[in-house]
Amino acid sequence: QVQLVESGGGLVQAGASLRLTCAASGSIFSIRTMGWYRQAPGKERDLVATIASDGRTNYADSVKGRFTISRDNAKNTLYLQMNSLKPEDTAVYYCKANAPYIGAFYWGQGTQVTVSS
């Protein structure tokens, strides 16, 4: 089992920055790709960004150039630096960890990000 705990969300004005953190614990040796997803009210959960164990990254078009995903394997921590935030970035942000060799994936509990105009 892997436990994921997100933090760093909050209420900010448009144009501001936030950094989200996801701390992983448990069977972390099984984790490969990690990612951030978000879900706005009444909408599906969408991919924001992913990062593979070798550092390769992938971003949704809507956040390219504004968000940066990174991971510190020594600290078992995933980050999402969000700059130039827009009201449409408002959502609950979830951390996800994939453990493909054991056929499992894990979600955190989510952290709310609200961007006011």
SULHU-V266635 format. One record per residue. RES is the residue in one small letter. SS is DSSP state (H for helix, E for strand, C for the rest). Layout:
res:RES ss:SS
res:RES ss:SS
//
This chain:
res:q ss:C
res:v ss:E
res:q ss:E
res:l ss:E
res:v ss:E
res:e ss:E
res:s ss:E
res:g ss:C
res:g ss:C
res:g ss:E
res:l ss:E
res:v ss:E
res:q ss:E
res:a ss:C
res:g ss:C
res:a ss:C
res:s ss:C
res:l ss:E
res:r ss:E
res:l ss:E
res:t ss:E
res:c ss:E
res:a ss:E
res:a ss:E
res:s ss:E
res:g ss:E
res:s ss:C
res:i ss:H
res:f ss:H
res:s ss:H
res:i ss:C
res:r ss:C
res:t ss:C
res:m ss:E
res:g ss:E
res:w ss:E
res:y ss:E
res:r ss:E
res:q ss:E
res:a ss:C
res:p ss:C
res:g ss:C
res:k ss:C
res:e ss:C
res:r ss:E
res:d ss:E
res:l ss:E
res:v ss:E
res:a ss:E
res:t ss:E
res:i ss:E
res:a ss:C
res:s ss:C
res:d ss:C
res:g ss:C
res:r ss:C
res:t ss:E
res:n ss:E
res:y ss:E
res:a ss:C
res:d ss:H
res:s ss:H
res:v ss:H
res:k ss:C
res:g ss:C
res:r ss:C
res:f ss:E
res:t ss:E
res:i ss:E
res:s ss:E
res:r ss:E
res:d ss:E
res:n ss:C
res:a ss:C
res:k ss:C
res:n ss:C
res:t ss:E
res:l ss:E
res:y ss:E
res:l ss:E
res:q ss:E
res:m ss:E
res:n ss:C
res:s ss:C
res:l ss:C
res:k ss:C
res:p ss:H
res:e ss:H
res:d ss:H
res:t ss:C
res:a ss:E
res:v ss:E
res:y ss:E
res:y ss:E
res:c ss:E
res:k ss:E
res:a ss:E
res:n ss:E
res:a ss:E
res:p ss:H
res:y ss:H
res:i ss:H
res:g ss:C
res:a ss:E
res:f ss:E
res:y ss:E
res:w ss:E
res:g ss:C
res:q ss:C
res:g ss:C
res:t ss:E
res:q ss:E
res:v ss:E
res:t ss:E
res:v ss:E
res:s ss:E
res:s ss:C
//
